Amino acid sequence: MLIDADAMLGRYPRRDVGTGSITEALARMDRFGIAEAVVSHTLSWLHDPATGNRELLGLVAGHSRLRPCWVLLPGTCGETGTPDEFVTGALEGGVCAVRAYPADHGYDLAGRDCAAMLAAVAEAGLPLLVDAAQTGWAAVESVAGAHPKLRVVVGAIGYRQLRQAAGVLSRTGNVYLGLANLSSHCGLEWLVERYGERRLVFGTGAPLRDPAEAVTRLLWAELDDAAVAAIGAGTLLELLPVGAA
């Protein structure tokens, strides 16, 4: 079974990758054999997180294959409520994970402004998803150390960041890597050999990336069936809050 931990709904304004509709998302999942997907909304990324988060819940209502992922902000400006209000609303809405865009939204993920929000997210058992381009590895390691209950999944790492990622994986137990754009030759096999399959999470980056990339990388990898199953869905299910798996 494959569960995509890195997908998005809503129209993307900078490139023609479809309408971002539920219909397109489900058809794409069917084409590539993806059972479920953790989805956020382009509005939450490119416009306003509070508006996009509300819109997302309405879109996925009644679609059990699509698990909502909210975008967080530091609680300092009150845009998404206090940290407690944010996580309470998320859990009541069936949100299974949260995503951060610190570079695009103009804050330091490891700074004091975001600390209370991350603490609340960790206490709620929600994993944090963040792309490598949105923050630095030092910030990821700092956040992981400051919030040991927080599970941090770093996606879109490309193929030139494995040395930095390896150091952070070696020194932490709560940092994971997403599969979208993990494009280093035999990098997936190397990571599994060195750190185990339980530090890797399947994700496609759809619709901005072609899901065939991540699916092919996993299913054609020189890994045994147990490792493929863990990366494809098992690890993510373990990261989700109690009752969401």
C-alpha positions in Angstrom: 0.0 0.0 0.0 1.2 3.5 -0.8 0.1 6.6 1.2 1.3 9.9 -0.3 2.5 12.1 2.5 3.3 15.0 0.2 0.4 16.1 -2.1 -1.6 19.3 -2.6 -5.0 20.5 -3.7 -5.9 23.8 -5.3 -4.8 25.6 -8.4 -1.1 26.5 -8.7 -0.7 29.9 -10.3 2.8 29.7 -11.6 2.7 26.6 -13.8 0.0 24.5 -15.5 -0.3 21.4 -13.4 -4.0 21.1 -13.6 -6.9 22.6 -11.7 -6.0 21.1 -8.3 -9.4 19.5 -8.0 -10.4 16.5 -5.9 -11.4 14.7 -9.2 -7.9 15.2 -10.6 -6.2 14.2 -7.3 -8.1 10.9 -7.0 -7.6 10.1 -10.7 -3.9 10.6 -10.3 -3.8 8.4 -7.2 -5.7 5.7 -9.1 -3.3 5.9 -12.0 -0.3 5.3 -9.8 -1.8 2.9 -7.3 -1.8 5.3 -4.3 -4.4 4.3 -1.7 -4.5 7.6 0.3 -2.8 11.0 0.4 -2.0 13.6 3.0 -3.0 16.9 1.3 -2.6 20.6 2.0 -4.1 23.5 0.0 -2.3 26.0 -2.2 -4.3 28.8 -0.6 -2.6 27.9 2.7 0.8 28.2 1.1 0.5 31.0 -1.4 -2.3 33.2 0.1 -3.4 32.8 3.7 -3.0 29.8 5.9 -6.2 30.4 7.9 -8.4 30.7 4.8 -6.7 27.7 3.0 -6.9 25.5 6.1 -10.7 26.1 6.4 -11.1 25.6 2.6 -9.2 22.3 2.8 -11.6 20.8 5.3 -14.6 21.5 3.1 -12.9 20.1 0.1 -11.9 16.7 1.6 -15.1 16.2 3.5 -16.6 12.8 2.5 -13.3 11.7 0.8 -11.8 9.2 3.2 -8.7 8.7 0.9 -7.7 12.3 1.4 -6.2 13.2 4.8 -6.1 17.0 5.5 -2.8 18.7 6.4 -2.9 22.2 7.8 -0.2 24.9 7.3 1.0 26.5 10.5 2.3 30.0 11.4 3.9 31.2 14.6 1.3 32.3 17.1 2.8 35.8 17.6 0.5 37.6 15.1 -2.6 35.5 15.9 -3.4 34.7 12.3 -4.2 31.1 13.0 -5.2 31.6 16.6 -3.2 30.7 19.6 -1.2 27.5 19.5 -3.8 25.7 21.6 -6.6 27.0 19.4 -4.8 25.9 16.2 -4.1 22.3 17.3 -7.6 22.0 18.9 -9.2 23.1 15.6 -6.9 20.8 13.7 -7.7 17.7 15.7 -11.4 18.5 15.7 -11.2 18.8 11.9 -9.5 15.4 11.4 -6.2 17.0 10.4 -3.4 14.4 10.5 -0.3 16.5 10.0 0.9 20.1 9.7 3.2 21.8 7.2 5.5 24.8 7.5 6.8 27.3 4.9 9.1 29.4 7.0 11.1 30.8 4.1 8.0 31.8 2.1 6.0 33.0 5.1 8.9 34.9 6.7 9.8 33.4 10.0 12.5 31.3 11.6 11.4 27.7 12.2 13.8 27.3 15.1 13.3 30.8 16.5 11.5 31.8 19.7 8.4 33.0 17.8 7.6 29.5 16.6 8.5 27.6 19.7 5.1 27.7 21.4 3.3 26.5 18.2 5.8 23.7 17.7 5.4 22.6 21.3 1.6 22.5 20.9 1.9 20.5 17.6 4.3 18.1 19.3 2.0 17.6 22.3 -1.0 17.0 19.9 1.0 14.2 18.2 0.9 15.9 14.8 3.9 15.3 12.5 5.5 18.4 11.0 6.2 18.4 7.2 8.7 20.9 5.7 10.6 21.0 2.5 14.4 21.4 2.7 14.3 24.6 0.7 12.1 26.2 3.3 14.6 25.9 6.1 18.2 24.9 7.0 19.4 21.6 8.4 20.7 23.4 11.5 17.2 24.7 12.1 15.7 21.2 11.6 18.2 19.7 14.1 17.6 22.5 16.5 13.8 22.0 16.4 14.1 18.3 16.7 16.3 18.7 19.8 14.1 21.3 21.4 10.9 19.3 20.8 11.8 15.6 21.1 8.2 14.5 20.8 7.8 16.3 17.5 8.3 14.1 14.4 9.8 16.2 11.6 9.6 15.0 8.0 11.9 16.9 5.6 10.9 16.6 1.9 12.3 17.6 -1.5 15.9 17.2 -0.5 17.2 16.6 -4.0 20.6 14.9 -4.5 23.2 17.3 -3.1 22.0 17.4 0.5 22.6 13.8 1.6 25.7 14.7 3.6 23.8 17.3 5.6 20.8 15.1 6.0 22.9 12.2 7.1 24.5 14.2 9.9 21.1 15.2 11.2 19.7 11.7 11.0 22.7 10.4 12.9 22.3 12.9 15.7 18.5 12.8 16.1 15.8 10.1 16.4 12.8 12.2 15.3 13.8 13.5 11.9 12.6 11.7 8.8 13.1 12.1 5.1 10.4 12.4 2.4 10.8 10.5 -0.9 9.7 13.3 -3.2 12.7 14.4 -5.3 15.1 12.1 -3.4 16.9 11.8 -6.7 20.4 10.6 -5.7 21.5 7.5 -7.5 21.0 4.5 -5.1 20.4 7.2 -2.4 17.3 5.4 -1.1 19.1 2.1 -0.7 22.0 3.8 1.0 19.7 5.6 3.5 17.9 2.3 4.3 21.2 0.5 4.8 22.6 3.2 7.1 19.5 4.4 9.0 16.7 1.9 8.3 13.5 2.1 6.4 11.7 3.7 9.4 13.4 7.0 8.8 11.9 7.4 5.3 8.3 8.4 4.2 6.8 8.0 0.8 5.6 11.2 -0.8 5.3 12.4 -4.4 5.1 16.2 -4.3 2.0 16.0 -6.6 0.9 17.8 -8.6 4.0 19.9 -8.9 6.1 16.8 -9.4 5.1 13.7 -11.4 4.2 10.9 -9.0 5.9 8.4 -11.3 9.2 9.6 -10.0 8.7 8.7 -6.4 6.6 5.5 -7.1 9.3 4.2 -9.5 12.1 5.0 -7.1 10.4 3.0 -4.3 9.0 0.1 -6.2 12.1 -0.5 -8.3 14.5 0.0 -5.5 16.9 -2.8 -4.4 15.0 -3.3 -1.1 13.1 -6.2 0.4 9.3 -6.2 0.5 9.2 -5.3 4.2 11.3 -2.2 3.7 9.2 -1.1 0.7 6.0 -1.6 2.7 7.4 0.4 5.7 8.4 3.3 3.4 5.3 3.1 1.3 2.8 3.5 4.3 4.0 1.9 7.5 6.2 4.6 8.8 3.8 7.4 8.0 0.9 5.5 9.8 3.1 5.3 12.9 3.8 9.1 12.8 0.1 10.1 12.6 -1.7 11.1 15.8 -3.5 8.4 17.8 -6.8 7.5 16.1 -5.8 8.9 12.7 -4.0 5.8 11.4 
